């Protein structure tokens, strides 16, 4: 599999568009999902992921096989999203919108039918509160939470995607989680005061 990917990359370096399409095919869904989680908007996610693929094609000659191609590609996707957000000057993310596909929408969570209506409501409110708290995190913290806790990348993969040390990634994730917890607690206290 890896040898096949290397061959495709070498063909891409020589400008072979068909090889590039074949190479990108297995990564486009994950790239789109990263963009969707970071940008919240399906159209923006599609545009930005396409822009990232153009960047990948234009700079594939610089890929040196020192890291996995997927890691290199996801770094470009993440950086393209961050550039887009800086240009748009918006700090809003959501992790509860359905994924848009050619066949329609796919819900991210399958509701547990065994839960009571009260439990379902509590679960929904908790999810909304966590999403709201993630939206309030600063950009660096939001990015590592999305990559680690939502996308499930390893510390090593995140360090390669963000081009920083594993120690920095762990430190950033710890601070992000602490800040997230503080925001959730503060929001819960405000809700209690408001509902009294």
Buried (B, 14 or more C-beta within 10 A) or exposed (E): EEEEBEEBBEBBBEEBEEBBBBBBEEBBEBBBBBBBBBBBBBEBBBBBBBBBBEBBBEEBEEBEEEBEBBBBBBBBBBBBBBEBBEEEEEEEBBBEBEBBEEEEEEEBEEEEEEEEEEEEEEBEEEBEBBBEBBBBBEEBBBBBBBBBBBBEBEBEBBBBBBEBEEEBBBEBBEBBBEBBEEBBEEBEEEEEEEEE
